[in-house]
């Protein structure tokens, strides 16, 4: 079997998980989107799918689930950090040492890009405010590590890792992480 066709869970393949970003599609000919440390990354992606993504898709349906950001390879990271030559805007926001999209990839110095390990993705459910999806995730007690709520009309970031922190954040208008306004979610997230 071709590694790209590898099923990470019940629904998504490695190819879907590695090639879903707009930045990848824009620069595909220059980006290897697949993990180099596949021995560690693949199991982390499979755990994210098994414990987080599969239950979400089971509940809402594969036709409504839209993955917007999955695995971030070292090549994709470089292009996310670059500015678009036409607009002058960065291609994307990346925080590889924090957000777990880069999973267990190793840098040139032999260290993990993200010490938190695990894996992450961003997704939305079509025709449903993200707030409702977050509330379902919290009520279902999915074992996430971190969850970022960017707003009702924006994708949700969720990760799965060994820490199972169930840490939840939203962002103020300047893009600074905060727990203001989501105190009820924070309490619910800590009730395991």
Short mmCIF file of the C-alpha atoms (twelve columns), coordinates in Angstrom:
data_MODEL
# 
_entry.id   MODEL 
# 
loop_
_atom_site.group_PDB 
_atom_site.id 
_atom_site.type_symbol 
_atom_site.label_atom_id 
_atom_site.label_alt_id 
_atom_site.label_comp_id 
_atom_site.label_asym_id 
_atom_site.label_seq_id 
_atom_site.Cartn_x 
_atom_site.Cartn_y 
_atom_site.Cartn_z 
_atom_site.pdbx_PDB_model_num 
ATOM 1   C CA . UNK A 1   0.000   0.000  0.000  1 
ATOM 2   C CA . UNK A 2   1.115   3.525  -0.793 1 
ATOM 3   C CA . UNK A 3   1.898   5.446  2.444  1 
ATOM 4   C CA . UNK A 4   -0.331  8.311  1.247  1 
ATOM 5   C CA . UNK A 5   -3.322  5.948  1.369  1 
ATOM 6   C CA . UNK A 6   -2.601  4.919  4.966  1 
ATOM 7   C CA . UNK A 7   -5.773  5.332  7.038  1 
ATOM 8   C CA . UNK A 8   -5.104  7.295  10.210 1 
ATOM 9   C CA . UNK A 9   -8.454  6.345  11.696 1 
ATOM 10  C CA . UNK A 10  -11.846 5.343  10.370 1 
ATOM 11  C CA . UNK A 11  -12.063 8.240  7.924  1 
ATOM 12  C CA . UNK A 12  -8.950  10.220 7.031  1 
ATOM 13  C CA . UNK A 13  -5.860  9.165  5.114  1 
ATOM 14  C CA . UNK A 14  -2.323  10.415 5.648  1 
ATOM 15  C CA . UNK A 15  -2.555  12.260 2.322  1 
ATOM 16  C CA . UNK A 16  -5.709  14.119 3.383  1 
ATOM 17  C CA . UNK A 17  -4.105  15.024 6.692  1 
ATOM 18  C CA . UNK A 18  -0.872  16.291 5.123  1 
ATOM 19  C CA . UNK A 19  -2.216  18.167 2.082  1 
ATOM 20  C CA . UNK A 20  -5.282  20.064 3.334  1 
ATOM 21  C CA . UNK A 21  -3.846  23.565 3.810  1 
ATOM 22  C CA . UNK A 22  -4.223  26.425 1.359  1 
ATOM 23  C CA . UNK A 23  -0.476  27.030 1.610  1 
ATOM 24  C CA . UNK A 24  0.267   23.457 0.550  1 
ATOM 25  C CA . UNK A 25  -2.043  23.787 -2.451 1 
ATOM 26  C CA . UNK A 26  -0.439  27.080 -3.442 1 
ATOM 27  C CA . UNK A 27  3.152   25.753 -3.281 1 
ATOM 28  C CA . UNK A 28  2.617   21.995 -3.668 1 
ATOM 29  C CA . UNK A 29  5.417   21.547 -6.199 1 
ATOM 30  C CA . UNK A 30  7.927   22.846 -3.594 1 
ATOM 31  C CA . UNK A 31  6.636   21.104 -0.454 1 
ATOM 32  C CA . UNK A 32  7.071   17.573 0.798  1 
ATOM 33  C CA . UNK A 33  4.053   17.484 3.142  1 
ATOM 34  C CA . UNK A 34  4.784   14.061 4.654  1 
ATOM 35  C CA . UNK A 35  6.492   13.244 7.964  1 
ATOM 36  C CA . UNK A 36  10.192  12.438 7.938  1 
ATOM 37  C CA . UNK A 37  10.054  10.875 11.431 1 
ATOM 38  C CA . UNK A 38  7.137   8.658  10.440 1 
ATOM 39  C CA . UNK A 39  7.975   6.031  13.084 1 
ATOM 40  C CA . UNK A 40  6.797   8.501  15.763 1 
ATOM 41  C CA . UNK A 41  4.553   10.875 13.798 1 
ATOM 42  C CA . UNK A 42  2.213   8.245  12.282 1 
ATOM 43  C CA . UNK A 43  1.212   6.744  15.676 1 
ATOM 44  C CA . UNK A 44  0.619   10.277 17.045 1 
ATOM 45  C CA . UNK A 45  -1.627  11.118 14.066 1 
ATOM 46  C CA . UNK A 46  -3.438  7.809  14.479 1 
ATOM 47  C CA . UNK A 47  -4.085  8.563  18.166 1 
ATOM 48  C CA . UNK A 48  -5.420  12.041 17.292 1 
ATOM 49  C CA . UNK A 49  -7.784  10.435 14.800 1 
ATOM 50  C CA . UNK A 50  -8.855  7.583  17.082 1 
ATOM 51  C CA . UNK A 51  -9.541  9.651  20.199 1 
ATOM 52  C CA . UNK A 52  -10.592 13.029 18.762 1 
ATOM 53  C CA . UNK A 53  -11.365 13.166 15.035 1 
ATOM 54  C CA . UNK A 54  -13.196 9.841  14.620 1 
ATOM 55  C CA . UNK A 55  -15.680 10.590 17.452 1 
ATOM 56  C CA . UNK A 56  -16.300 14.073 16.016 1 
ATOM 57  C CA . UNK A 57  -16.952 12.647 12.539 1 
ATOM 58  C CA . UNK A 58  -19.067 9.821  14.019 1 
ATOM 59  C CA . UNK A 59  -21.265 12.505 15.579 1 
ATOM 60  C CA . UNK A 60  -21.467 15.089 12.783 1 
ATOM 61  C CA . UNK A 61  -20.769 13.016 9.654  1 
ATOM 62  C CA . UNK A 62  -17.855 12.951 7.230  1 
ATOM 63  C CA . UNK A 63  -19.750 15.130 4.743  1 
ATOM 64  C CA . UNK A 64  -19.880 18.010 7.266  1 
ATOM 65  C CA . UNK A 65  -16.310 17.642 8.597  1 
ATOM 66  C CA . UNK A 66  -13.753 19.946 6.939  1 
ATOM 67  C CA . UNK A 67  -10.077 19.659 7.834  1 
ATOM 68  C CA . UNK A 68  -8.261  22.966 7.256  1 
ATOM 69  C CA . UNK A 69  -4.866  22.226 8.816  1 
ATOM 70  C CA . UNK A 70  -3.445  18.844 9.733  1 
ATOM 71  C CA . UNK A 71  0.181   17.780 9.898  1 
ATOM 72  C CA . UNK A 72  2.832   20.472 9.352  1 
ATOM 73  C CA . UNK A 73  5.985   19.109 7.726  1 
ATOM 74  C CA . UNK A 74  9.272   21.022 7.974  1 
ATOM 75  C CA . UNK A 75  8.794   22.049 4.318  1 
ATOM 76  C CA . UNK A 76  5.256   23.313 4.934  1 
ATOM 77  C CA . UNK A 77  6.495   25.200 8.019  1 
ATOM 78  C CA . UNK A 78  8.992   27.111 5.838  1 
ATOM 79  C CA . UNK A 79  6.266   28.178 3.415  1 
ATOM 80  C CA . UNK A 80  3.825   29.120 6.177  1 
ATOM 81  C CA . UNK A 81  6.475   31.458 7.572  1 
ATOM 82  C CA . UNK A 82  7.138   33.116 4.182  1 
ATOM 83  C CA . UNK A 83  5.288   36.142 2.846  1 
ATOM 84  C CA . UNK A 84  3.125   35.874 -0.241 1 
ATOM 85  C CA . UNK A 85  4.929   37.783 -3.013 1 
ATOM 86  C CA . UNK A 86  1.664   39.354 -4.230 1 
ATOM 87  C CA . UNK A 87  -0.032  40.340 -0.964 1 
ATOM 88  C CA . UNK A 88  3.020   40.730 1.278  1 
ATOM 89  C CA . UNK A 89  1.132   38.817 3.987  1 
ATOM 90  C CA . UNK A 90  2.535   35.727 5.717  1 
ATOM 91  C CA . UNK A 91  1.098   32.536 4.266  1 
ATOM 92  C CA . UNK A 92  0.002   31.385 7.708  1 
ATOM 93  C CA . UNK A 93  0.513   31.557 11.423 1 
ATOM 94  C CA . UNK A 94  2.788   28.940 12.866 1 
ATOM 95  C CA . UNK A 95  3.939   28.171 16.366 1 
ATOM 96  C CA . UNK A 96  5.681   24.820 15.847 1 
ATOM 97  C CA . UNK A 97  7.152   24.783 19.341 1 
ATOM 98  C CA . UNK A 98  3.639   25.070 20.853 1 
ATOM 99  C CA . UNK A 99  0.779   23.987 18.620 1 
ATOM 100 C CA . UNK A 100 1.600   20.287 18.006 1 
ATOM 101 C CA . UNK A 101 0.856   20.421 14.243 1 
ATOM 102 C CA . UNK A 102 4.479   19.440 13.598 1 
ATOM 103 C CA . UNK A 103 3.983   16.459 15.914 1 
ATOM 104 C CA . UNK A 104 7.155   14.431 16.516 1 
ATOM 105 C CA . UNK A 105 9.262   15.871 13.694 1 
ATOM 106 C CA . UNK A 106 12.933  16.418 14.488 1 
ATOM 107 C CA . UNK A 107 14.945  19.507 13.516 1 
ATOM 108 C CA . UNK A 108 18.482  19.595 12.105 1 
ATOM 109 C CA . UNK A 109 19.910  19.576 15.636 1 
ATOM 110 C CA . UNK A 110 18.179  16.267 16.395 1 
ATOM 111 C CA . UNK A 111 15.611  17.843 18.744 1 
ATOM 112 C CA . UNK A 112 11.834  17.807 18.488 1 
ATOM 113 C CA . UNK A 113 10.407  21.018 17.039 1 
ATOM 114 C CA . UNK A 114 7.646   20.765 19.673 1 
ATOM 115 C CA . UNK A 115 8.554   19.326 23.069 1 
ATOM 116 C CA . UNK A 116 4.860   18.783 23.829 1 
ATOM 117 C CA . UNK A 117 4.703   16.082 21.137 1 
ATOM 118 C CA . UNK A 118 1.308   14.631 20.204 1 
ATOM 119 C CA . UNK A 119 -0.521  15.875 17.103 1 
ATOM 120 C CA . UNK A 120 -3.022  18.607 16.192 1 
ATOM 121 C CA . UNK A 121 -5.473  19.687 13.532 1 
ATOM 122 C CA . UNK A 122 -7.837  22.551 12.719 1 
ATOM 123 C CA . UNK A 123 -11.318 21.788 11.422 1 
ATOM 124 C CA . UNK A 124 -14.856 23.061 11.202 1 
ATOM 125 C CA . UNK A 125 -18.282 21.474 10.860 1 
ATOM 126 C CA . UNK A 126 -20.246 22.864 7.913  1 
ATOM 127 C CA . UNK A 127 -23.340 24.908 8.775  1 
ATOM 128 C CA . UNK A 128 -22.665 24.771 12.510 1 
ATOM 129 C CA . UNK A 129 -21.219 27.514 14.741 1 
ATOM 130 C CA . UNK A 130 -17.876 26.420 16.181 1 
ATOM 131 C CA . UNK A 131 -19.179 27.267 19.674 1 
ATOM 132 C CA . UNK A 132 -21.663 24.381 19.426 1 
ATOM 133 C CA . UNK A 133 -18.922 21.967 18.370 1 
ATOM 134 C CA . UNK A 134 -16.703 23.053 21.295 1 
ATOM 135 C CA . UNK A 135 -19.599 22.516 23.711 1 
ATOM 136 C CA . UNK A 136 -20.177 19.015 22.300 1 
ATOM 137 C CA . UNK A 137 -16.437 18.199 22.633 1 
ATOM 138 C CA . UNK A 138 -16.468 19.347 26.265 1 
ATOM 139 C CA . UNK A 139 -19.709 17.557 27.168 1 
ATOM 140 C CA . UNK A 140 -18.477 14.360 25.504 1 
ATOM 141 C CA . UNK A 141 -15.226 14.682 27.487 1 
ATOM 142 C CA . UNK A 142 -12.947 13.973 24.531 1 
ATOM 143 C CA . UNK A 143 -9.380  13.616 25.874 1 
ATOM 144 C CA . UNK A 144 -7.851  16.610 24.093 1 
ATOM 145 C CA . UNK A 145 -4.621  18.257 25.109 1 
ATOM 146 C CA . UNK A 146 -5.320  21.800 23.845 1 
ATOM 147 C CA . UNK A 147 -8.317  23.421 22.180 1 
ATOM 148 C CA . UNK A 148 -8.256  26.913 20.611 1 
ATOM 149 C CA . UNK A 149 -11.532 28.673 19.869 1 
ATOM 150 C CA . UNK A 150 -10.967 31.414 17.279 1 
ATOM 151 C CA . UNK A 151 -14.626 32.366 16.846 1 
ATOM 152 C CA . UNK A 152 -17.967 30.959 15.692 1 
ATOM 153 C CA . UNK A 153 -17.195 31.233 11.982 1 
ATOM 154 C CA . UNK A 154 -13.592 29.968 12.248 1 
ATOM 155 C CA . UNK A 155 -12.037 26.497 12.481 1 
ATOM 156 C CA . UNK A 156 -11.301 24.937 15.868 1 
ATOM 157 C CA . UNK A 157 -7.758  23.868 16.762 1 
ATOM 158 C CA . UNK A 158 -7.556  20.662 18.787 1 
ATOM 159 C CA . UNK A 159 -4.640  18.467 19.807 1 
ATOM 160 C CA . UNK A 160 -4.079  15.093 21.372 1 
ATOM 161 C CA . UNK A 161 -0.918  14.367 23.340 1 
ATOM 162 C CA . UNK A 162 0.430   12.538 26.309 1 
ATOM 163 C CA . UNK A 163 -0.303  15.415 28.670 1 
ATOM 164 C CA . UNK A 164 -4.117  15.368 28.191 1 
ATOM 165 C CA . UNK A 165 -4.160  18.868 29.722 1 
ATOM 166 C CA . UNK A 166 -7.663  19.703 28.459 1 
ATOM 167 C CA . UNK A 167 -6.436  23.278 28.171 1 
ATOM 168 C CA . UNK A 168 -8.794  25.642 26.345 1 
ATOM 169 C CA . UNK A 169 -8.091  29.120 24.976 1 
ATOM 170 C CA . UNK A 170 -9.799  31.822 22.993 1 
ATOM 171 C CA . UNK A 171 -8.211  34.944 21.527 1 
ATOM 172 C CA . UNK A 172 -8.847  38.644 21.992 1 
ATOM 173 C CA . UNK A 173 -9.222  40.969 18.960 1 
ATOM 174 C CA . UNK A 174 -5.426  41.466 18.902 1 
ATOM 175 C CA . UNK A 175 -4.883  37.696 18.659 1 
ATOM 176 C CA . UNK A 176 -3.598  37.300 22.219 1 
ATOM 177 C CA . UNK A 177 -4.616  34.056 23.979 1 
ATOM 178 C CA . UNK A 178 -7.058  34.512 26.849 1 
ATOM 179 C CA . UNK A 179 -9.539  32.595 28.965 1 
ATOM 180 C CA . UNK A 180 -11.767 35.667 29.332 1 
ATOM 181 C CA . UNK A 181 -15.301 34.955 28.260 1 
ATOM 182 C CA . UNK A 182 -14.888 31.183 28.285 1 
ATOM 183 C CA . UNK A 183 -14.752 30.590 32.037 1 
ATOM 184 C CA . UNK A 184 -17.646 28.090 31.870 1 
ATOM 185 C CA . UNK A 185 -15.797 26.107 29.208 1 
ATOM 186 C CA . UNK A 186 -12.603 26.146 31.278 1 
ATOM 187 C CA . UNK A 187 -14.517 24.686 34.262 1 
ATOM 188 C CA . UNK A 188 -16.215 22.087 32.068 1 
ATOM 189 C CA . UNK A 189 -12.890 21.114 30.486 1 
ATOM 190 C CA . UNK A 190 -11.388 20.414 33.912 1 
ATOM 191 C CA . UNK A 191 -14.261 18.103 34.922 1 
ATOM 192 C CA . UNK A 192 -12.867 14.805 33.760 1 
# 
